[in-house]
């Protein structure tokens, strides 16, 4: 059925996506910065192809090209973890540029690395948290970086569309992962409360009182493999349990 590429494969979202795409019958190239993390991932998911590369650096382009097996790339998922917590009042100014380089620059590097293997029906998918559309003062860098990803994905959809290649964004809400608890601990320290209370507040922000599950994000990625998903190119699929209030 072809190849899938997953950036940030060793993270909570990434591993769920890897498992789902393997189940869908695709050969998976798992990309991440840590060789040890990818090795552990390969132990849990035999058959995947590990590629150690930093998608924030242009050197990742030839490394990723060299890791691709023969045949077309059916889907490529860009979901690197962003470690730049901080409110708009406290975040380091250069952290914004670093976040945009990782998220938006990384998406562009991914597209360039695999362009020669894309064909009609191939999908580019970026994971961009809902703070890119629903700004929050305690998530400065994620908001800026994810807004850039959403804009870039629309540009890619316009550029690649004539070839039958589509670009998509999946925007999950806060997910119940170790990373979220680390962010919540920092925010709790700022507010003088507990991480559990910060997390509970995030739950209350949603219509259903829930956090996003990585398996739900993996489901959405798999959904985009369907031929009918081509009609969604350039759009953002919200998996935020109703947190976004604005229209459209």
KAPE-V683806 format. One record per residue. N is the residue number from 1. RES is the residue in one letter. PHI is phi in radians with two decimals (* if undefined). OMEGA is omega in radians with two decimals (999 if undefined). D_LAST is the distance of its C-alpha to the last C-alpha in Angstrom with 1 decimal. Layout:
BEGIN
n: <N & N>
res: <RES & RES>
phi: <PHI & PHI>
omega: <OMEGA & OMEGA>
d_last: <D_LAST & D_LAST>
END
This chain:
BEGIN
n: <1 & 2 & 3 & 4 & 5 & 6 & 7 & 8 & 9 & 10 & 11 & 12 & 13 & 14 & 15 & 16 & 17 & 18 & 19 & 20 & 21 & 22 & 23 & 24 & 25 & 26 & 27 & 28 & 29 & 30 & 31 & 32 & 33 & 34 & 35 & 36 & 37 & 38 & 39 & 40 & 41 & 42 & 43 & 44 & 45 & 46 & 47 & 48 & 49 & 50 & 51 & 52 & 53 & 54 & 55 & 56 & 57 & 58 & 59 & 60 & 61 & 62 & 63 & 64 & 65 & 66 & 67 & 68 & 69 & 70 & 71 & 72 & 73 & 74 & 75 & 76 & 77 & 78 & 79 & 80 & 81 & 82 & 83 & 84 & 85 & 86 & 87 & 88 & 89 & 90 & 91 & 92 & 93 & 94 & 95 & 96 & 97 & 98 & 99 & 100 & 101 & 102 & 103 & 104 & 105 & 106 & 107 & 108 & 109 & 110 & 111 & 112 & 113 & 114 & 115 & 116 & 117 & 118 & 119 & 120 & 121 & 122 & 123 & 124 & 125 & 126 & 127 & 128 & 129 & 130 & 131 & 132 & 133 & 134 & 135 & 136 & 137 & 138 & 139 & 140 & 141 & 142 & 143 & 144 & 145 & 146 & 147 & 148 & 149 & 150 & 151 & 152 & 153 & 154 & 155 & 156 & 157 & 158 & 159 & 160 & 161 & 162 & 163 & 164 & 165 & 166 & 167 & 168 & 169 & 170 & 171 & 172 & 173 & 174 & 175 & 176 & 177 & 178 & 179 & 180 & 181 & 182 & 183 & 184 & 185 & 186 & 187 & 188 & 189 & 190 & 191 & 192 & 193 & 194 & 195 & 196 & 197 & 198 & 199 & 200 & 201 & 202 & 203 & 204 & 205 & 206 & 207 & 208 & 209 & 210 & 211 & 212 & 213 & 214 & 215 & 216 & 217 & 218 & 219 & 220 & 221 & 222 & 223 & 224 & 225 & 226 & 227 & 228 & 229 & 230 & 231 & 232 & 233 & 234 & 235 & 236 & 237 & 238 & 239 & 240 & 241 & 242 & 243 & 244 & 245 & 246 & 247 & 248>
res: <X & X & X & X & X & X & X & X & X & X & X & X & X & X & X & X & X & X & X & X & X & X & X & X & X & X & X & X & X & X & X & X & X & X & X & X & X & X & X & X & X & X & X & X & X & X & X & X & X & X & X & X & X & X & X & X & X & X & X & X & X & X & X & X & X & X & X & X & X & X & X & X & X & X & X & X & X & X & X & X & X & X & X & X & X & X & X & X & X & X & X & X & X & X & X & X & X & X & X & X & X & X & X & X & X & X & X & X & X & X & X & X & X & X & X & X & X & X & X & X & X & X & X & X & X & X & X & X & X & X & X & X & X & X & X & X & X & X & X & X & X & X & X & X & X & X & X & X & X & X & X & X & X & X & X & X & X & X & X & X & X & X & X & X & X & X & X & X & X & X & X & X & X & X & X & X & X & X & X & X & X & X & X & X & X & X & X & X & X & X & X & X & X & X & X & X & X & X & X & X & X & X & X & X & X & X & X & X & X & X & X & X & X & X & X & X & X & X & X & X & X & X & X & X & X & X & X & X & X & X & X & X & X & X & X & X & X & X & X & X & X & X & X & X & X & X & X & X>
phi: <* & 1.90 & -2.00 & -2.06 & -2.06 & -2.21 & -1.54 & 1.38 & -1.15 & -1.51 & -1.37 & -1.09 & -1.15 & -1.03 & -1.16 & -1.11 & -1.20 & -0.97 & -1.06 & -1.17 & -1.24 & -1.09 & -1.09 & -1.35 & 1.62 & -1.63 & -1.36 & -1.95 & -1.70 & -1.70 & -2.01 & -2.89 & -1.47 & -1.78 & -1.07 & -1.10 & -1.13 & -1.20 & -1.10 & -1.14 & -1.09 & -1.14 & -1.13 & -1.41 & -2.32 & -0.99 & 1.79 & -1.27 & -1.80 & -1.56 & -2.34 & -1.46 & -2.79 & -1.78 & -1.18 & -1.44 & -2.19 & -1.05 & -1.12 & -1.19 & -1.08 & -1.18 & -1.13 & -1.21 & -1.00 & -1.19 & -1.47 & -1.23 & -1.29 & -1.11 & 1.80 & -1.33 & -1.61 & -1.33 & -2.65 & -2.27 & -2.03 & -1.84 & -2.47 & -1.21 & -1.29 & -1.91 & -1.92 & -2.38 & -1.25 & 2.36 & -1.43 & -1.09 & -1.48 & -2.11 & -1.09 & -1.13 & -1.08 & -1.27 & -1.15 & -1.12 & -1.12 & -1.12 & -1.16 & -1.14 & -1.07 & -1.19 & -1.42 & -1.41 & -1.06 & -1.11 & -1.09 & -1.17 & -1.09 & -1.03 & -1.05 & -1.27 & -1.18 & -1.92 & -0.94 & -1.24 & -1.90 & -1.48 & -2.47 & -0.94 & 1.69 & -1.23 & -2.17 & -1.87 & -2.26 & -1.95 & -1.62 & -2.35 & -0.97 & -1.15 & -1.14 & -1.19 & -1.96 & -2.21 & -1.02 & -2.35 & -1.13 & -1.54 & -2.29 & -1.13 & -1.12 & -1.03 & -1.10 & -1.15 & -1.15 & -1.27 & -1.12 & -1.12 & -1.09 & -1.08 & -1.14 & -1.14 & -1.08 & -1.14 & -1.11 & -1.12 & -1.11 & -1.27 & -1.26 & -1.65 & -0.94 & -1.05 & -1.62 & 1.41 & -1.75 & -2.04 & -2.20 & -2.42 & -2.16 & -1.94 & -2.05 & -1.35 & -1.40 & -0.95 & -1.93 & -1.33 & -2.25 & -1.04 & -1.07 & -1.11 & -1.16 & -1.15 & -1.13 & -1.10 & -1.13 & -1.17 & -1.17 & -1.11 & -1.09 & -1.13 & -1.49 & 1.32 & -2.36 & -1.94 & -1.07 & -1.07 & -1.21 & -1.11 & -1.09 & -1.09 & -1.10 & -1.12 & -1.07 & -1.17 & -1.19 & -1.57 & -1.17 & -1.81 & 1.20 & -2.24 & -1.75 & -1.30 & -1.79 & -0.93 & -1.13 & -1.22 & -1.17 & -1.08 & -1.04 & -1.14 & -1.06 & -1.07 & -1.01 & -1.25 & -1.24 & -1.16 & -0.98 & -1.15 & -1.21 & -1.04 & -1.22 & -1.65 & -1.01 & 1.44 & -1.75 & -2.01 & -1.63 & -1.47 & -2.11 & -1.96 & 0.96 & 1.49 & -1.27 & -1.30 & -1.82 & -1.32 & -2.10 & -1.36>
omega: <3.14 & -3.02 & 2.96 & 3.07 & -3.13 & 3.06 & -3.06 & -2.98 & -3.07 & 3.10 & -3.10 & 3.08 & -3.05 & -3.12 & 3.10 & 3.12 & 3.10 & -3.11 & -3.12 & -3.10 & 3.02 & 3.11 & 3.12 & 3.06 & -3.12 & 2.93 & -3.02 & 2.97 & -3.10 & -3.03 & 3.10 & -3.10 & -3.04 & 3.10 & -3.11 & 3.14 & 3.12 & 3.10 & 3.10 & 3.10 & 3.14 & 3.07 & -3.14 & -3.10 & -3.09 & 3.08 & 3.13 & 3.14 & -3.11 & 3.11 & 3.11 & -3.11 & 3.08 & -3.04 & 3.06 & -3.09 & 3.14 & 3.12 & 3.11 & -3.07 & 3.12 & 3.12 & 3.14 & 3.09 & -3.10 & -3.10 & -3.06 & 3.02 & 3.12 & 3.09 & -3.06 & 2.96 & -3.12 & -3.08 & 3.08 & -3.05 & -3.13 & -3.10 & 3.13 & 3.09 & -3.10 & -3.12 & 3.12 & -3.13 & 3.09 & 3.12 & 3.12 & 3.14 & -3.02 & -3.06 & 3.08 & -3.05 & -3.13 & 3.10 & 3.10 & 3.13 & 3.13 & 3.14 & 3.12 & 3.11 & -3.13 & -3.02 & -3.10 & 3.09 & 3.12 & 3.10 & 3.13 & 3.08 & 3.10 & -3.12 & -3.12 & -3.13 & -3.02 & -3.02 & -3.09 & 3.14 & 3.12 & 3.09 & 3.14 & -3.11 & 3.09 & -3.10 & 2.90 & -3.08 & 3.08 & 3.03 & -3.10 & -3.09 & -3.02 & 3.09 & 3.04 & 3.13 & -3.11 & -3.02 & 3.08 & -3.05 & -3.14 & -3.12 & -3.02 & -3.08 & 3.09 & -3.14 & -3.12 & -3.08 & -3.11 & 3.03 & 3.09 & 3.12 & -3.13 & 3.10 & -3.11 & 3.11 & 3.08 & 3.10 & 3.11 & 3.12 & 3.13 & -3.10 & -3.04 & -3.08 & -3.14 & 3.11 & -3.13 & 3.14 & -3.07 & 3.14 & -3.01 & 3.01 & 2.98 & -3.06 & 3.08 & 2.95 & 3.08 & -3.10 & -3.10 & -3.11 & 3.09 & 3.14 & 3.13 & 3.13 & 3.07 & 3.11 & 3.14 & 3.13 & 3.11 & 3.12 & 3.11 & 3.11 & 3.13 & -3.08 & -3.05 & 3.14 & -3.12 & 3.09 & 3.14 & 3.13 & 3.09 & 3.12 & 3.12 & 3.07 & 3.08 & 3.09 & -3.09 & 3.12 & -3.08 & 3.12 & -3.04 & -3.12 & -3.07 & 2.95 & 3.10 & 3.09 & 3.11 & 3.13 & 3.10 & 3.08 & 3.10 & 3.08 & -3.12 & 3.08 & 3.13 & 3.13 & -3.08 & 3.06 & -3.11 & 3.12 & -3.10 & -3.12 & 3.10 & 3.14 & -3.07 & -3.00 & -3.14 & -3.07 & -3.13 & 3.12 & -3.07 & 3.04 & -2.98 & 3.14 & 3.04 & -3.11 & -3.10 & -3.08 & -3.02 & 3.04 & -0.01 & 999>
d_last: <35.6 & 35.1 & 34.1 & 31.1 & 30.8 & 29.4 & 29.1 & 29.6 & 31.3 & 33.4 & 30.6 & 29.4 & 26.3 & 28.5 & 31.4 & 29.3 & 27.8 & 31.3 & 32.8 & 30.2 & 30.7 & 34.4 & 34.2 & 32.4 & 35.5 & 34.4 & 36.6 & 34.7 & 35.2 & 34.4 & 33.9 & 34.4 & 36.5 & 38.9 & 41.6 & 42.7 & 39.2 & 38.9 & 42.4 & 41.7 & 38.6 & 40.8 & 43.3 & 40.7 & 39.3 & 42.3 & 41.8 & 38.9 & 39.5 & 39.2 & 38.4 & 38.9 & 36.9 & 34.8 & 31.6 & 31.5 & 34.6 & 35.2 & 38.2 & 35.9 & 35.4 & 39.0 & 39.3 & 36.4 & 37.7 & 41.1 & 39.8 & 38.2 & 40.3 & 41.0 & 38.5 & 34.9 & 32.0 & 29.8 & 27.1 & 26.8 & 24.9 & 24.5 & 24.4 & 26.9 & 27.2 & 26.5 & 29.2 & 28.3 & 27.8 & 27.9 & 26.2 & 25.3 & 28.7 & 30.7 & 29.3 & 31.7 & 30.4 & 31.5 & 29.5 & 26.3 & 27.9 & 29.2 & 25.9 & 24.3 & 27.4 & 27.3 & 23.7 & 22.8 & 26.5 & 27.2 & 24.6 & 26.2 & 29.7 & 28.9 & 27.7 & 30.9 & 33.1 & 32.2 & 31.4 & 34.9 & 34.3 & 30.9 & 31.1 & 29.1 & 27.0 & 27.0 & 23.9 & 22.9 & 20.9 & 19.9 & 19.5 & 17.3 & 16.9 & 13.8 & 15.3 & 14.1 & 10.5 & 11.9 & 15.1 & 18.2 & 21.5 & 23.6 & 22.0 & 22.4 & 23.3 & 20.9 & 18.0 & 19.3 & 20.5 & 17.4 & 15.2 & 18.0 & 18.0 & 14.4 & 15.3 & 18.7 & 17.6 & 15.7 & 19.0 & 21.0 & 19.2 & 20.2 & 23.7 & 24.6 & 23.0 & 26.1 & 28.1 & 26.1 & 24.8 & 21.2 & 19.3 & 16.9 & 15.4 & 15.8 & 14.5 & 16.8 & 17.1 & 20.6 & 23.2 & 26.7 & 28.7 & 31.6 & 29.5 & 27.2 & 30.3 & 31.7 & 28.7 & 28.9 & 32.6 & 32.0 & 29.5 & 32.0 & 34.7 & 32.8 & 32.1 & 35.5 & 34.4 & 34.3 & 32.1 & 32.0 & 30.6 & 27.9 & 26.9 & 27.0 & 24.7 & 22.2 & 22.7 & 22.1 & 18.6 & 17.5 & 17.1 & 20.1 & 22.2 & 22.4 & 22.2 & 21.2 & 24.2 & 25.2 & 26.1 & 22.5 & 21.5 & 24.6 & 23.6 & 20.3 & 22.3 & 24.8 & 22.3 & 21.3 & 25.0 & 24.7 & 25.1 & 22.2 & 19.8 & 20.4 & 17.6 & 15.1 & 16.4 & 14.4 & 11.5 & 11.0 & 12.3 & 11.7 & 15.1 & 14.7 & 15.9 & 13.0 & 13.3 & 9.8 & 9.0 & 6.2 & 3.0 & 0.0>
END
